[in-house]
Amino acid sequence: MSNKKDNNITEGKEGTEAYQTLVDWVKSVPDAIAHIKENGNKENLAKYQNQVKLVIEKMKEIEKELNR
């Protein structure tokens, strides 16, 4: 027997916490990009920028669910 749990993290307190975690992470992006520009290469920067885009898309999804 499987104990299935709803994996929708956008509900209630968990959704709010997930969203806040992403907000905090996004605030660190400028410093991280500066660090990558100084110490990394173009490939590292492109991968990080892609990750940022994915996180922002996820934040928009969560925000939309929280506002319902």
Backbone as CSV, one residue per row, in Angstrom:
resi,resn,N_x,N_y,N_z,CA_x,CA_y,CA_z,C_x,C_y,C_z
1,MET,0.831,-1.174,0.000,0.000,0.000,0.000,0.885,1.249,0.000
2,SER,0.619,2.139,-0.906,1.448,3.330,-0.950,0.743,4.481,-0.252
3,ASN,1.534,5.274,0.416,1.016,6.426,1.131,1.306,7.648,0.278
4,LYS,0.414,7.955,-0.667,0.634,9.086,-1.557,0.328,10.389,-0.839
5,LYS,1.212,11.332,-1.044,1.052,12.654,-0.451,0.999,13.663,-1.587
6,ASP,0.160,14.660,-1.464,0.065,15.692,-2.478,1.382,16.452,-2.535
7,ASN,2.015,16.444,-3.696,3.312,17.095,-3.854,3.198,18.536,-4.323
8,ASN,2.036,19.132,-4.233,1.838,20.513,-4.635,2.364,21.422,-3.529
9,ILE,3.596,21.924,-3.713,4.229,22.735,-2.664,3.695,24.145,-2.602
10,THR,2.809,24.488,-3.515,2.336,25.869,-3.553,1.156,26.109,-2.645
11,GLU,0.802,25.144,-1.829,-0.334,25.315,-0.938,0.138,25.679,0.466
12,GLY,-0.538,26.613,1.064,-0.337,26.941,2.471,1.051,27.432,2.803
13,LYS,1.479,27.106,3.999,2.743,27.572,4.548,3.925,27.084,3.718
14,GLU,3.872,25.852,3.237,4.981,25.317,2.448,5.193,26.129,1.179
15,GLY,4.119,26.521,0.537,4.231,27.325,-0.675,4.839,28.681,-0.401
16,THR,4.420,29.290,0.680,4.955,30.590,1.061,6.442,30.476,1.389
17,GLU,6.820,29.424,2.108,8.226,29.218,2.455,9.063,28.943,1.216
18,ALA,8.540,28.142,0.305,9.255,27.845,-0.943,9.469,29.126,-1.734
19,TYR,8.433,29.922,-1.825,8.531,31.188,-2.553,9.569,32.094,-1.905
20,GLN,9.554,32.205,-0.590,10.507,33.071,0.110,11.935,32.579,-0.068
21,THR,12.128,31.267,-0.086,13.452,30.702,-0.320,13.965,31.119,-1.694
22,LEU,13.097,31.071,-2.678,13.487,31.479,-4.027,13.772,32.981,-4.090
23,VAL,12.974,33.782,-3.395,13.215,35.226,-3.348,14.595,35.503,-2.761
24,ASP,14.916,34.835,-1.660,16.223,35.024,-1.024,17.357,34.616,-1.964
25,TRP,17.155,33.519,-2.697,18.170,33.052,-3.630,18.374,34.083,-4.746
26,VAL,17.287,34.623,-5.274,17.379,35.600,-6.361,18.146,36.839,-5.908
27,LYS,18.007,37.210,-4.655,18.723,38.377,-4.144,20.242,38.176,-4.191
28,SER,20.693,36.930,-4.188,22.128,36.640,-4.231,22.684,36.582,-5.652
29,VAL,21.817,36.652,-6.647,22.222,36.482,-8.043,23.265,37.515,-8.502
30,PRO,23.092,38.804,-8.247,24.099,39.760,-8.738,25.516,39.460,-8.245
31,ASP,25.646,39.124,-6.974,26.970,38.791,-6.440,27.517,37.509,-7.063
32,ALA,26.641,36.534,-7.248,27.071,35.276,-7.847,27.525,35.479,-9.287
33,ILE,26.804,36.298,-10.035,27.196,36.570,-11.427,28.542,37.290,-11.460
34,ALA,28.737,38.246,-10.583,30.023,38.946,-10.525,31.152,37.969,-10.223
35,HIS,30.900,37.062,-9.295,31.908,36.055,-8.933,32.222,35.145,-10.128
36,ILE,31.207,34.712,-10.832,31.412,33.842,-11.997,32.167,34.593,-13.090
37,LYS,31.842,35.851,-13.306,32.550,36.636,-14.326,34.031,36.763,-13.995
38,GLU,34.346,36.889,-12.710,35.739,37.021,-12.285,36.479,35.687,-12.304
39,ASN,35.802,34.609,-11.891,36.492,33.343,-11.663,36.083,32.204,-12.582
40,GLY,35.015,32.389,-13.330,34.513,31.300,-14.163,34.772,31.562,-15.631
41,ASN,34.011,30.868,-16.438,34.124,31.061,-17.881,32.732,31.332,-18.446
42,LYS,32.676,31.563,-19.746,31.402,31.896,-20.387,30.385,30.778,-20.241
43,GLU,30.854,29.536,-20.277,29.934,28.405,-20.135,29.308,28.381,-18.745
44,ASN,30.117,28.617,-17.719,29.587,28.667,-16.351,28.556,29.783,-16.208
45,LEU,28.859,30.936,-16.789,27.956,32.081,-16.706,26.642,31.775,-17.426
46,ALA,26.725,31.186,-18.609,25.513,30.855,-19.369,24.650,29.849,-18.615
47,LYS,25.261,28.844,-18.004,24.516,27.849,-17.229,23.831,28.501,-16.034
48,TYR,24.549,29.387,-15.362,23.969,30.054,-14.193,22.817,30.956,-14.599
49,GLN,22.992,31.696,-15.673,21.929,32.574,-16.143,20.688,31.776,-16.543
50,ASN,20.891,30.608,-17.123,19.761,29.744,-17.464,19.050,29.279,-16.197
51,GLN,19.827,28.935,-15.185,19.247,28.510,-13.908,18.413,29.634,-13.298
52,VAL,18.912,30.850,-13.388,18.182,32.007,-12.865,16.836,32.139,-13.570
53,LYS,16.840,31.998,-14.890,15.589,32.081,-15.650,14.597,31.023,-15.198
54,LEU,15.075,29.797,-14.977,14.194,28.713,-14.527,13.598,29.012,-13.155
55,VAL,14.413,29.543,-12.271,13.942,29.866,-10.923,12.886,30.973,-10.985
56,ILE,13.124,31.970,-11.798,12.146,33.059,-11.917,10.832,32.546,-12.483
57,GLU,10.902,31.642,-13.456,9.678,31.041,-13.995,8.929,30.280,-12.904
58,LYS,9.657,29.538,-12.093,9.035,28.783,-11.004,8.413,29.730,-9.985
59,MET,9.097,30.830,-9.707,8.555,31.816,-8.772,7.234,32.376,-9.285
60,LYS,7.158,32.633,-10.570,5.921,33.149,-11.150,4.792,32.137,-10.998
61,GLU,5.110,30.859,-11.193,4.100,29.808,-11.025,3.613,29.764,-9.580
62,ILE,4.537,29.792,-8.648,4.178,29.733,-7.221,3.370,30.951,-6.829
63,GLU,3.819,32.129,-7.290,3.112,33.365,-6.955,1.674,33.325,-7.472
64,LYS,1.501,32.808,-8.665,0.166,32.708,-9.253,-0.713,31.794,-8.392
65,GLU,-0.171,30.669,-7.934,-0.920,29.741,-7.084,-1.230,30.347,-5.723
66,LEU,-0.282,31.066,-5.177,-0.503,31.677,-3.856,-1.569,32.764,-3.910
67,ASN,-1.682,33.414,-5.047,-2.647,34.505,-5.185,-4.039,34.032,-5.547
68,ARG,-4.227,32.725,-5.757,-5.552,32.209,-6.083,-6.451,32.197,-4.893
